[in-house]
Amino acid sequence: MALDSLSLSLQFGSFPESALHRAALPRHSVARWIRHALQSDAEITVRIVGSEEGQALNRDYRGKDYATNVLTFDYTQAPLVTADLVLCAPVVAREAQDNGKSLQAHYAHLLVHGTLHAQGWDHETGEQDAQDMEACEIDILAGLGIANPYA
């Protein structure tokens, strides 16, 4: 699936421990993870935010008043995938720690997950769709040398 045509904007909001998250997300790694999940050319913005911004976005756009790990704002899927992926750093860090995963591996998983959403995958439309998306994530991550995040 890996493609070369990716226009990537990587942004970091202002929040405590942002330096730790910047270190875990070198631009070349973020681009590599996203490219492996793409099936067409793309323009993607990745924004790493703190809890306050993450909660506000989730509340305003999904009606859920809490910070979540990743939000995907998909605008087009063809001929070009255009999307914003917003990851809430404190949530990602807590989940990584709770699940015994490295921060970088968890970010890779969530970026792959969000990139699949940007292309129309949806795990909330039924059990089979959820299983298919999970299997795709596992395959993509294996190709990146990252262990099954669901194991």
Order of alpha helices (4+ residues) and beta strands (2+ residues): beta-alpha-alpha-beta-alpha-beta-beta-alpha-alpha-alpha
